[in-house]
Amino acid sequence: MADFEFAPWKADLERRTIGAVDALKSDLAGLRTGRANASLLDPVTVEVYGSAMPLSQVATVTVPEPRMISVQVWDKSNVTPVEKAIRSAGRGLNPITDGQTLRLPIPDMPEERRKEMAKLASSYAEKAKIAARNVRRDGMEALKTAEKKGKISQDEQKRFETEVQKLTDKAVVDIDAAAAAKEKEILGK
């Protein structure tokens, strides 16, 4: 019954589960918390040189103060398109232009907006949990199929299912921790 190799198959499940957690962390990094964070501008794309480019490819983003983001545009001709892209990104930021540098003061978020952001963080976490559970479901189905085809025994199937469940449980714990940390940051508690 050695046709079925669990190690490479498990590695694929781990990669997909870690991908769900990493995607959540990336989504959470883009949420505004009331504090300056360079990753707040990661989703911003700028129309320059006839194509849409990520902001990070036309400027340097730094955080000189807790409530200020600085964007140093490399090419002077791109200052206006970068400013427009930041204004239209839906982040609630209004750049102040100073030569080739854009300063973005981070305004205080009202309590109502903080609660909306916390809810959004929760919904991102729920989507990540669903993705992790889908990986578990795929793994369990593959184990059942392998057992039916005689590639593994029932005992091996149960043992592998336990490993798949542990992988999913760890992912859910990581997801909950990331979401709780972000909600705490957003709500300022």
C-alpha positions in Angstrom: 0.0 0.0 0.0 2.9 2.4 -0.5 1.5 4.0 -3.7 0.3 7.0 -1.7 3.0 9.3 -0.4 1.7 11.5 2.4 4.7 13.9 2.8 4.5 15.7 -0.6 0.7 15.8 -0.4 0.8 17.2 3.2 3.4 19.8 2.0 0.9 21.0 -0.6 -1.9 21.3 2.1 0.5 23.2 4.3 1.4 25.6 1.5 -2.3 26.2 0.7 -3.2 26.7 4.4 -0.2 29.1 5.0 -1.3 30.9 1.9 -4.7 31.5 3.4 -3.1 32.9 6.6 -0.6 35.1 4.6 -3.5 36.4 2.4 -5.3 37.5 5.6 -2.3 39.2 7.0 -1.9 41.1 3.7 -5.5 42.1 3.7 -5.3 43.2 7.3 -2.1 45.3 6.6 -4.1 47.4 4.2 -6.7 48.4 6.8 -6.4 51.9 8.3 -5.9 51.9 12.1 -5.4 55.6 12.8 -1.6 55.1 12.9 0.7 55.6 10.0 1.7 52.4 8.3 3.6 52.2 4.9 1.6 49.1 3.9 -1.5 51.3 3.9 -0.5 52.4 0.4 0.4 48.9 -0.9 -2.8 48.5 -2.9 -2.4 51.9 -4.6 -1.6 51.8 -8.3 -0.5 54.8 -10.4 -1.1 55.5 -14.1 2.4 56.4 -15.3 4.3 55.8 -18.5 1.2 54.5 -20.2 0.4 51.7 -17.7 -0.7 51.1 -14.2 2.1 50.5 -11.8 2.2 49.8 -8.0 3.1 52.9 -6.0 6.2 51.2 -4.7 7.7 51.2 -8.3 7.5 54.9 -8.7 8.2 56.2 -5.2 9.6 55.5 -1.8 7.1 55.2 1.1 8.3 56.0 4.6 6.8 56.7 8.0 8.7 59.5 9.6 6.2 60.1 12.4 3.4 58.0 14.0 0.7 60.0 12.3 2.5 60.8 9.0 3.3 58.9 5.8 5.9 60.4 3.4 6.0 59.5 -0.3 9.1 60.5 -2.1 8.3 60.4 -5.9 11.4 59.5 -8.0 10.4 61.2 -11.2 9.1 64.8 -10.9 6.7 64.3 -13.8 4.9 61.5 -11.7 4.0 63.7 -8.7 0.6 64.7 -10.0 -0.4 61.1 -11.0 0.8 59.7 -7.6 -1.2 62.4 -5.8 -4.4 61.6 -7.8 -3.9 57.8 -7.2 -3.6 58.3 -3.5 -6.6 60.6 -3.3 -8.8 58.2 -5.4 -7.6 55.0 -3.5 -10.5 55.3 -1.0 -8.1 55.4 2.0 -9.3 58.8 3.2 -5.9 60.4 2.8 -5.2 63.9 1.4 -1.6 64.4 0.3 0.2 67.6 0.8 2.6 68.2 -2.0 6.1 69.6 -1.2 8.2 69.4 -4.4 8.7 65.7 -5.1 7.6 64.6 -1.6 3.9 64.0 -0.7 3.1 64.2 3.0 0.0 62.2 4.2 -1.2 63.2 7.6 -3.2 60.4 9.1 -6.4 61.8 10.6 -8.0 60.4 13.8 -10.7 57.9 12.9 -14.1 58.5 14.5 -15.3 55.6 16.8 -18.0 54.6 14.2 -15.3 54.2 11.5 -13.1 52.2 13.9 -16.0 49.8 14.5 -16.6 49.4 10.7 -12.9 48.7 10.2 -13.0 46.1 13.1 -16.0 44.4 11.4 -14.1 44.4 8.1 -11.1 42.7 9.8 -13.5 40.1 11.2 -15.0 39.4 7.8 -11.4 39.0 6.3 -10.7 36.5 9.1 -13.9 34.6 8.4 -12.9 34.3 4.7 -9.5 33.1 5.6 -11.0 30.4 7.9 -13.3 29.3 5.1 -10.2 29.0 2.8 -8.4 26.9 5.5 -11.5 24.7 5.9 -11.7 24.2 2.1 -8.1 23.0 2.2 -9.1 20.5 5.0 -12.1 19.3 3.0 -10.0 18.7 -0.1 -7.5 16.8 2.0 -10.1 14.6 3.7 -11.7 13.8 0.3 -8.3 12.9 -1.1 -7.7 10.5 1.8 -11.1 8.9 1.4 -10.4 8.4 -2.3 -6.9 6.9 -1.5 -8.4 4.5 1.0 -11.2 3.4 -1.4 -8.6 2.7 -4.1 -6.6 0.7 -1.7 -3.6 3.0 -1.6 -3.8 3.4 2.1 -5.3 1.4 5.0 -8.2 2.7 7.1 -5.7 3.1 10.0 -3.4 5.3 7.8 -6.4 7.3 6.7 -7.5 8.0 10.3 -3.9 9.0 11.2 -3.5 11.3 8.1 -7.0 12.8 8.8 -5.7 13.7 12.3 -2.7 15.4 10.8 -4.9 17.4 8.4 -7.1 18.5 11.2 -4.1 19.6 13.3 -2.9 21.7 10.3 -6.4 23.3 10.0 -6.6 23.9 13.7 -3.2 25.7 13.7 -4.3 27.8 10.8 -7.5 28.8 12.6 -5.5 29.8 15.7 -3.1 31.9 13.6 -6.1 33.5 11.8 -7.8 34.3 15.1 -4.6 35.8 16.6 -3.9 38.0 13.5 -7.5 39.3 13.5 -7.6 39.9 17.2 -4.3 41.9 17.1 -5.6 44.0 14.2 -9.0 44.6 15.9 -7.1 45.7 19.1 -5.0 48.0 17.0 -8.0 49.5 15.2 -10.1 50.0 18.3 -7.1 51.4 20.2 -7.4 49.1 23.1 
